[in-house]
Amino acid sequence: MVRYSESGLPIEPVYGPAGLAGWDPDAELGEPGGYPYTRGVYPTMYTGRAWTMRQYAGFGTARESNARYRQLIEHGTTGLSVAFDLPTQMGHDSDTPIAAGEVGKVGVAIDSVEDMETLFGGIPLGAVSTSMTINAPAAVLLLMYQLVGEQQGVAGHQLNGTVQNDVLKEYIARGTYIYPPQPSLRLTADIFRYCRAEIPRWNTISISGYHMAEAGASPAQEIAFTLANGIAYVRTALAAGMDVDDFAPRLSFFFVARTTLLEEVAKFRAARRIWARLMREEFGAHDPRSQMLRFHTQTAGVQLTAQQPEVNLARVTVQGLAAVLGGTQSLHTNSFDEAIALPTEKAARLALRTQQVLAHETDVTATVDPFAGSYAVESLTDAVEEAALALMTRVADLGGAVAAIERGFQKDEIERNAYRIAQETDAGQRVVVGVNRFRTDEEEPYEPLRVDPAIEAQQAERLARLRARRNQNAVTAALGTLRKAAEGPDNVLYPMREALRARATLGEVSDALREVWGTYVPTDAF
């Protein structure tokens, strides 16, 4: 009986040489660290050094999140990954009416440079790698981070990390956009130019398929729409006058890892191969680093269940293993209780320990790309690549990622796939342990981590004190300079940095740009 993958591709009961007839390992695989990077972007991969172990964390106030970061570092985390609350993601200060009820709920509230100082207090920014999951106001948070680095005596060239900065997928899957697509892309290009000059080790974008996967995208859709967005960012930078090899080495990607291990490994390998060929053949990139698809992975939160939550420990282990076998550069493993509430300290520690077991107690780090030459995985890699390329062609035929977004193409495709998965689950064709099979009559009690509702008032008080003691004339002047830059061709990050240095807030900076660029309102088609 033939089973089908998450992408709807057939998985044969047995694979053999016939399935790879005419397959050329030199062309399709190459060597590890060599074009087309199917086997990984570095020659030695984990045999010399494990992936960066990140834990995505952030809740409540900056002080509470700082305490969690210190705990994670003590337990062996090698990279921090910051979660911001919804008002911060949408460019609103905590004391605005629209932020009511959301302050500190799904991440940390950051309103000013002073909050960022507290968030990283006692953490040497020159010695850690920090990833910030922020998109529309990415430039604001990046500049706050740089200013905190300056206060610590850490120069821009010493800072290392990633800012997500992928607004196109917000129009497709998440909805935390602010500005229309064209000024958003202009802001992305400004970040590329700024970081090349000021923060050269920083990954300027993390082009994300994760959130599309969480919305229901199949593995083939995930990489197709992500790479199509990547093409749009490359073209935007080229149109702004940049050389491809000046910015492409700092592009990075962000994918999900599901429990369907074989297809996930195939997905990662296919994505690397597609991107390498695109960058070399379509965009003429000569620097090998421009051709490398480097990516962070997070295990699939959408596959975690509130029923029998301890079973999620097994799911996350398999998902993490898929990411490692697929050649990820960094990994966040979800906590087993994330389907219920924000992770407790114990749950976050167990998630980190899962990565440490994979790195230190298994043999998957002893050799590079252990699935290379596998009849099953190579066949699946080819199949996922073919399916993804077909979707990318459809996006291109619609005029590219932005035009396809405005037509609602990616969103419609993802929703159709999500509906298919839901139907299969409801019918019992797709087994979810503890949900539609292997259920228990009674669930064990669980005490979730809760966010103190007083946080909202505390943040409002902090903002009031900040506004009372700052030089308001300096803030007003700096915001005026920012608006002028936004009206013309100048890079907006330089006046934005000075506005933040004068203690302008995230909301004030975002509002200054809203006044010039407007706010995106989806069309009926979208």
C-alpha positions as CSV (number, residue, x, y, z in Angstrom):
1,M,0.0,0.0,0.0
2,V,1.4,3.4,-1.0
3,R,1.3,6.1,1.7
4,Y,1.5,9.8,0.9
5,S,3.7,12.4,2.4
6,E,2.7,15.7,4.0
7,S,3.1,17.3,0.5
8,G,0.8,14.6,-1.0
9,L,3.8,12.8,-2.7
10,P,3.7,9.0,-2.8
11,I,6.1,7.2,-0.4
12,E,6.8,3.8,-1.8
13,P,6.9,0.7,0.4
14,V,10.3,-0.2,-1.0
15,Y,12.9,1.9,-2.8
16,G,15.7,0.6,-4.9
17,P,18.2,1.5,-7.7
18,A,15.4,1.7,-10.3
19,G,14.0,4.7,-8.5
20,L,17.3,6.6,-9.2
21,A,17.8,5.5,-12.7
22,G,19.9,8.2,-14.5
23,W,20.5,10.0,-11.2
24,D,23.9,11.7,-11.2
25,P,25.4,12.0,-7.7
26,D,28.0,14.5,-8.8
27,A,25.4,16.9,-10.1
28,E,22.7,16.3,-7.5
29,L,24.9,15.9,-4.4
30,G,28.4,17.2,-4.8
31,E,30.5,17.2,-1.8
32,P,29.6,18.5,1.7
33,G,30.3,22.2,1.7
34,G,30.4,22.3,-2.1
35,Y,27.9,23.3,-4.8
36,P,24.9,22.6,-5.0
37,Y,25.2,22.1,-1.2
38,T,22.7,19.3,-1.1
39,R,24.8,17.6,1.6
40,G,25.3,20.7,3.7
41,V,26.8,24.1,3.6
42,Y,30.0,23.2,5.5
43,P,32.5,20.4,4.7
44,T,32.6,19.0,8.2
45,M,29.1,20.0,9.4
46,Y,28.7,18.7,13.0
47,T,31.8,16.5,13.1
48,G,33.7,19.5,14.2
49,R,31.1,21.6,15.9
50,A,27.4,21.1,16.8
51,W,24.7,23.4,15.6
52,T,23.8,26.5,17.6
53,M,21.4,25.5,20.3
54,R,18.8,28.3,20.6
55,Q,15.8,28.6,22.9
56,Y,13.0,30.9,21.8
57,A,12.0,32.8,24.9
58,G,10.5,36.1,26.0
59,F,7.5,36.9,28.2
60,G,6.2,39.6,30.4
61,T,8.7,42.3,31.2
62,A,12.2,42.7,30.1
63,R,13.4,41.9,33.6
64,E,11.6,38.6,33.7
65,S,12.8,37.6,30.3
66,N,16.4,38.5,31.2
67,A,16.1,36.1,34.2
68,R,15.0,33.3,31.8
69,Y,17.9,34.1,29.4
70,R,20.4,33.8,32.2
71,Q,19.0,30.5,33.2
72,L,19.2,29.2,29.6
73,I,22.8,30.3,29.3
74,E,23.6,28.6,32.6
75,H,22.1,25.4,31.3
76,G,24.1,25.4,28.1
77,T,22.2,27.5,25.5
78,T,24.6,28.8,22.9
79,G,22.3,31.3,21.3
80,L,19.4,33.4,22.4
81,S,16.1,33.8,20.5
82,V,13.8,36.6,21.5
83,A,10.0,36.5,21.4
84,F,8.3,39.8,21.4
85,D,4.7,40.5,22.4
86,L,2.1,41.5,19.8
87,P,2.1,45.2,20.4
88,T,5.9,45.3,19.9
89,Q,5.5,43.2,16.7
90,M,2.9,45.6,15.4
91,G,4.9,48.8,16.3
92,H,2.7,49.9,19.2
93,D,3.8,51.2,22.6
94,S,2.4,49.3,25.6
95,D,0.3,52.3,26.8
96,T,-1.7,52.7,23.6
97,P,-5.3,51.6,23.7
98,I,-4.8,49.0,20.9
99,A,-2.2,47.2,23.1
100,A,-4.7,46.6,25.9
101,G,-4.8,43.0,27.1
102,E,-1.8,41.9,25.0
103,V,1.2,43.4,26.8
104,G,3.8,40.7,27.6
105,K,1.4,37.9,26.7
106,V,3.1,36.0,23.8
107,G,6.6,37.6,24.2
108,V,8.4,40.4,25.9
109,A,7.3,44.0,25.7
110,I,10.0,46.3,24.4
111,D,9.0,50.0,24.1
112,S,12.4,51.7,24.3
113,V,16.1,51.3,24.4
114,E,15.9,51.2,28.2
115,D,13.7,48.1,28.0
116,M,16.4,46.6,25.7
117,E,19.1,47.5,28.2
118,T,17.1,45.6,30.9
119,L,16.5,42.6,28.6
120,F,20.2,42.1,28.0
121,G,21.5,43.3,31.4
122,G,24.5,41.2,32.5
123,I,24.6,39.4,29.1
124,P,27.7,40.4,27.1
125,L,26.5,41.0,23.6
126,G,29.9,40.4,22.1
127,A,29.9,36.8,23.4
128,V,26.4,35.6,22.4
129,S,24.5,35.2,19.2
130,T,21.0,36.7,19.3
131,S,18.1,36.0,17.0
132,M,15.1,38.4,17.1
133,T,11.8,37.3,15.8
134,I,10.6,40.6,14.6
135,N,9.5,41.7,11.2
136,A,7.7,45.0,10.4
137,P,9.6,47.0,13.1
138,A,12.8,44.9,12.7
139,A,15.0,47.9,12.0
140,V,13.8,49.5,15.3
141,L,14.7,46.5,17.5
142,L,18.0,45.9,15.6
143,L,19.1,49.5,16.3
144,M,18.1,49.2,19.9
145,Y,20.2,46.1,20.2
146,Q,23.2,48.0,18.6
147,L,22.7,50.9,21.0
148,V,22.8,48.5,24.0
149,G,26.0,47.0,22.5
150,E,27.5,50.5,22.3
151,Q,26.7,51.0,26.0
152,Q,28.5,47.7,26.8
153,G,31.5,48.8,24.8
154,V,30.7,46.3,22.0
155,A,31.2,47.7,18.5
156,G,28.9,46.9,15.7
157,H,31.4,44.6,14.0
158,Q,31.4,42.4,17.1
159,L,27.7,41.8,17.2
160,N,26.5,38.5,15.9
161,G,22.9,37.4,15.3
162,T,19.8,37.5,13.1
163,V,16.8,39.7,12.7
164,Q,13.9,38.0,11.1
165,N,12.9,41.0,8.9
166,D,10.7,38.9,6.6
167,V,7.6,40.9,6.1
168,L,6.4,39.2,3.0
169,K,5.4,36.0,4.9
170,E,3.4,38.3,7.2
171,Y,1.0,39.2,4.4
172,I,0.7,35.4,3.7
173,A,0.5,33.7,7.0
174,R,0.8,35.8,10.2
175,G,-0.6,39.3,9.7
176,T,1.8,41.3,11.8
177,Y,2.6,43.7,9.0
178,I,2.5,47.5,9.3
179,Y,3.3,49.2,6.0
180,P,2.4,48.3,2.4
181,P,4.6,45.9,0.6
182,Q,6.7,48.3,-1.4
183,P,7.9,50.6,1.5
184,S,8.4,47.4,3.5
185,L,10.7,46.1,0.9
186,R,12.5,49.4,0.8
187,L,13.0,49.2,4.5
188,T,14.5,45.7,4.0
189,A,17.0,47.0,1.5
190,D,17.9,49.8,3.9
191,I,18.6,47.2,6.6
192,F,20.8,45.2,4.1
193,R,22.9,48.3,3.3
194,Y,23.1,49.5,6.9
195,C,24.3,46.1,8.3
196,R,26.9,45.8,5.6
197,A,28.4,49.1,6.7
198,E,27.7,49.0,10.4
199,I,27.0,45.4,11.6
200,P,28.8,43.2,9.1
201,R,28.4,39.9,10.9
202,W,24.7,40.3,11.4
203,N,22.3,38.1,9.4
204,T,20.1,40.7,7.9
205,I,17.0,38.6,7.2
206,S,15.6,35.2,8.2
207,I,13.4,34.3,5.3
208,S,10.8,32.2,7.0
209,G,8.7,29.2,6.0
210,Y,8.0,28.3,9.6
211,H,5.0,30.5,10.0
212,M,3.5,29.3,6.7
213,A,4.0,25.8,7.8
214,E,2.2,26.6,11.1
215,A,-0.6,28.0,9.0
216,G,-0.9,24.7,7.2
217,A,1.6,24.8,4.3
218,S,3.0,21.4,3.2
219,P,6.8,20.9,3.0
220,A,6.8,21.6,-0.7
221,Q,4.7,24.7,-0.2
222,E,6.9,25.8,2.7
223,I,10.1,25.9,0.7
224,A,8.5,27.1,-2.5
225,F,6.9,30.2,-1.1
226,T,9.9,30.9,1.2
227,L,12.3,30.8,-1.7
228,A,10.0,32.8,-3.9
229,N,10.0,35.5,-1.1
230,G,13.8,35.2,-1.1
231,I,13.9,35.9,-4.8
232,A,11.8,39.1,-4.2
233,Y,14.2,40.3,-1.5
234,V,17.2,39.7,-3.8
235,R,15.6,41.6,-6.6
236,T,14.7,44.4,-4.3
237,A,18.3,44.7,-3.1
238,L,19.6,44.5,-6.7
239,A,17.2,47.3,-7.8
240,A,18.5,49.4,-5.0
241,G,21.9,49.2,-6.6
242,M,23.6,46.6,-4.4
243,D,25.8,43.8,-5.8
244,V,24.5,40.3,-5.1
245,D,27.7,39.2,-3.4
246,D,27.6,42.3,-1.1
247,F,24.4,41.2,0.6
248,A,23.6,37.5,-0.2
249,P,26.1,36.0,2.2
250,R,24.1,37.4,5.1
251,L,20.8,36.1,4.0
252,S,19.5,33.3,6.2
253,F,16.3,31.1,6.3
254,F,14.0,29.7,8.9
255,F,12.1,26.4,8.5
256,V,10.0,24.1,10.6
257,A,10.8,20.5,11.4
258,R,7.9,18.1,11.5
259,T,7.6,14.5,12.8
260,T,7.6,13.2,9.3
261,L,11.3,12.7,9.4
262,L,12.1,11.4,5.9
263,E,10.3,14.1,4.0
264,E,11.7,16.8,6.3
265,V,15.3,15.7,5.6
266,A,14.4,15.6,1.9
267,K,12.9,19.1,2.2
268,F,16.0,20.7,3.7
269,R,18.3,19.0,1.1
270,A,16.0,20.1,-1.8
271,A,15.8,23.7,-0.5
272,R,19.6,24.0,-0.4
273,R,19.9,22.7,-3.9
274,I,17.2,25.0,-5.4
275,W,18.7,28.1,-3.7
276,A,22.2,27.3,-4.8
277,R,21.2,27.0,-8.4
278,L,19.0,30.1,-8.3
279,M,21.8,32.2,-6.9
280,R,24.4,31.0,-9.3
281,E,22.4,30.7,-12.5
282,E,19.7,33.4,-12.2
283,F,21.5,36.0,-10.1
284,G,25.1,35.4,-11.1
285,A,26.4,35.1,-7.5
286,H,30.1,34.2,-7.5
287,D,30.8,34.1,-3.8
288,P,30.1,30.6,-2.5
289,R,28.6,32.1,0.6
290,S,25.9,33.7,-1.6
291,Q,24.9,30.3,-2.9
292,M,24.6,28.7,0.6
293,L,21.2,28.3,2.1
294,R,21.9,28.6,5.8
295,F,18.9,28.1,8.0
296,H,17.6,28.0,11.6
297,T,15.0,25.4,12.5
298,Q,12.2,25.3,15.0
299,T,10.3,22.2,15.9
300,A,6.7,22.2,14.8
301,G,4.5,23.9,17.4
302,V,1.4,23.1,15.3
303,Q,2.0,19.4,15.9
304,L,2.1,19.7,19.7
305,T,-1.1,18.7,21.6
306,A,-2.7,19.9,24.8
307,Q,-3.9,16.3,25.3
308,Q,-1.3,14.2,27.0
309,P,1.3,17.0,26.7
310,E,4.2,14.8,27.9
311,V,3.9,12.9,24.5
312,N,5.2,16.1,23.0
313,L,8.6,15.3,24.3
314,A,8.7,12.4,21.9
315,R,7.4,14.5,19.1
316,V,10.0,17.2,19.7
317,T,12.8,14.7,19.8
318,V,11.9,13.3,16.4
319,Q,11.4,16.8,14.9
320,G,14.8,17.9,16.3
321,L,16.4,14.8,14.8
322,A,14.9,15.6,11.4
323,A,16.4,19.1,11.6
324,V,19.8,17.7,12.5
325,L,19.8,15.0,9.8
326,G,18.7,17.7,7.4
327,G,21.7,19.9,8.2
328,T,20.4,22.9,10.2
329,Q,22.7,25.6,11.4
330,S,20.8,26.3,14.6
331,L,17.8,24.7,16.3
332,H,15.1,25.6,18.8
333,T,13.3,22.7,20.3
334,N,9.8,23.6,21.6
335,S,8.8,22.8,25.2
336,F,6.3,20.1,25.7
337,D,3.8,22.4,27.3
338,E,3.7,25.1,24.6
339,A,0.3,23.9,23.3
340,I,-1.1,25.0,26.7
341,A,0.7,28.1,27.8
342,L,4.1,29.8,27.9
343,P,6.8,27.2,28.8
344,T,7.7,26.7,32.5
345,E,11.4,26.9,33.4
346,K,11.5,23.1,33.7
347,A,9.9,22.5,30.4
348,A,12.3,24.9,28.7
349,R,15.3,23.1,30.3
350,L,14.0,19.7,29.1
351,A,13.7,21.1,25.5
352,L,17.3,22.2,25.6
353,R,18.4,18.9,27.1
354,T,16.7,17.2,24.1
355,Q,19.2,19.0,21.8
356,Q,22.1,18.1,24.1
357,V,21.2,14.4,24.0
358,L,21.1,14.5,20.2
359,A,24.4,16.3,20.0
360,H,26.3,14.3,22.6
361,E,24.6,10.9,23.1
362,T,23.9,9.8,19.6
363,D,26.1,9.2,16.6
364,V,24.3,11.5,14.2
365,T,27.1,14.0,14.6
366,A,29.8,11.5,13.7
367,T,29.4,11.8,9.9
368,V,28.2,14.4,7.4
369,D,24.8,13.8,5.7
370,P,24.3,10.2,6.8
371,F,21.3,9.8,4.4
372,A,23.3,10.6,1.3
373,G,22.7,7.9,-1.3
374,S,19.7,6.5,0.4
375,Y,17.3,5.3,-2.2
376,A,14.3,6.6,-0.2
377,V,15.7,10.0,0.8
378,E,17.3,10.8,-2.6
379,S,14.0,9.9,-4.3
380,L,12.0,12.1,-1.9
381,T,14.5,14.9,-2.3
382,D,14.0,14.9,-6.0
383,A,10.2,14.7,-5.6
384,V,10.0,17.6,-3.1
385,E,12.3,19.7,-5.3
386,E,10.1,19.0,-8.4
387,A,6.9,19.9,-6.5
388,A,8.5,23.1,-5.0
389,L,9.8,24.3,-8.4
390,A,6.4,23.8,-9.9
391,L,4.9,26.1,-7.3
392,M,7.7,28.6,-7.7
393,T,6.9,28.7,-11.4
394,R,3.3,29.5,-10.7
395,V,4.3,32.4,-8.4
396,A,6.7,33.7,-11.1
397,D,3.9,33.5,-13.7
398,L,1.7,35.7,-11.5
399,G,4.4,38.3,-11.5
400,G,6.5,37.3,-8.5
401,A,5.9,37.0,-4.7
402,V,4.4,40.4,-4.1
403,A,2.0,40.2,-7.1
404,A,1.0,36.6,-6.0
405,I,0.4,37.8,-2.4
406,E,-1.9,40.6,-3.7
407,R,-3.8,37.9,-5.6
408,G,-4.0,35.8,-2.5
409,F,-2.4,32.8,-4.2
410,Q,0.0,31.6,-1.5
411,K,-2.7,32.1,1.2
412,D,-5.3,30.1,-0.8
413,E,-2.9,27.3,-1.5
414,I,-1.9,27.0,2.2
415,E,-5.5,27.1,3.4
416,R,-6.5,24.3,1.0
417,N,-3.7,22.1,2.3
418,A,-4.6,22.9,5.9
419,Y,-8.2,21.9,5.2
420,R,-7.0,18.6,3.6
421,I,-4.9,17.8,6.7
422,A,-7.8,18.6,9.0
423,Q,-10.2,16.4,7.0
424,E,-7.7,13.5,7.2
425,T,-7.3,14.0,10.9
426,D,-11.0,14.1,11.5
427,A,-11.5,11.0,9.5
428,G,-8.8,9.1,11.4
429,Q,-6.7,8.7,8.2
430,R,-4.0,10.8,9.9
431,V,-3.2,9.5,13.4
432,V,-2.5,12.1,16.2
433,V,-1.6,10.2,19.3
434,G,-3.8,11.2,22.2
435,V,-6.2,13.2,20.0
436,N,-7.9,10.8,17.6
437,R,-6.2,7.6,18.8
438,F,-4.7,6.3,22.1
439,R,-6.7,8.7,24.2
440,T,-7.0,8.6,28.0
441,D,-10.1,9.1,30.0
442,E,-8.5,11.5,32.4
443,E,-5.8,14.1,31.9
444,E,-3.2,14.7,34.6
445,P,-3.4,18.2,36.1
446,Y,-0.9,20.7,34.7
447,E,-0.1,24.1,36.2
448,P,0.9,26.5,33.3
449,L,3.1,29.6,33.6
450,R,0.9,32.7,33.8
451,V,1.7,36.3,32.9
452,D,1.0,38.8,35.6
453,P,-1.7,41.2,34.3
454,A,-0.1,44.0,36.2
455,I,2.7,44.1,33.6
456,E,0.6,46.4,31.4
457,A,0.4,49.1,34.0
458,Q,4.1,48.7,34.9
459,Q,5.1,49.2,31.3
460,A,2.8,52.3,31.0
461,E,4.5,53.7,34.1
462,R,8.0,53.1,32.6
463,L,6.9,54.9,29.5
464,A,5.6,57.9,31.4
465,R,8.8,58.2,33.4
466,L,10.9,57.9,30.2
467,R,8.9,60.6,28.4
468,A,9.1,62.9,31.5
469,R,12.9,62.9,31.7
470,R,13.9,62.8,28.1
471,N,14.7,65.9,25.9
472,Q,11.4,66.2,24.1
473,N,12.7,68.8,21.6
474,A,15.5,66.4,20.6
475,V,13.0,63.6,20.1
476,T,10.7,65.7,18.0
477,A,13.6,66.9,15.8
478,A,14.9,63.4,15.4
479,L,11.5,62.1,14.4
480,G,11.2,64.9,11.9
481,T,14.5,63.9,10.3
482,L,13.3,60.3,10.1
483,R,10.2,61.4,8.3
484,K,12.2,63.4,5.8
485,A,14.4,60.4,5.1
486,A,11.4,58.2,4.6
487,E,10.0,60.7,2.0
488,G,13.2,60.5,-0.1
489,P,15.8,57.9,-1.0
490,D,18.1,58.1,2.0
491,N,18.6,55.1,4.3
492,V,16.1,55.5,7.1
493,L,18.1,53.5,9.7
494,Y,20.6,56.3,10.4
495,P,18.0,58.9,11.5
496,M,16.0,56.1,13.2
497,R,19.1,55.2,15.3
498,E,19.4,58.8,16.4
499,A,15.8,59.0,17.3
500,L,16.1,55.9,19.4
501,R,19.3,57.2,21.0
502,A,17.3,60.3,22.0
503,R,14.8,57.9,23.7
504,A,12.0,58.0,21.1
505,T,9.8,54.9,21.6
506,L,9.1,52.0,19.3
507,G,5.6,53.3,18.7
508,E,6.7,56.8,18.0
509,V,9.3,55.7,15.4
510,S,6.8,53.3,13.8
511,D,4.1,56.1,13.7
512,A,6.6,58.5,12.0
513,L,6.9,56.0,9.2
514,R,3.2,55.3,9.1
515,E,2.6,59.0,8.5
516,V,4.8,58.8,5.4
517,W,4.2,55.3,4.1
518,G,0.7,54.5,5.3
519,T,-0.6,51.3,6.8
520,Y,-1.3,48.2,4.7
521,V,-5.0,47.3,4.4
522,P,-5.6,43.9,2.6
523,T,-7.8,43.9,-0.5
524,D,-10.9,41.7,-0.7
525,A,-8.9,39.4,-3.0
526,F,-6.4,38.9,-0.2
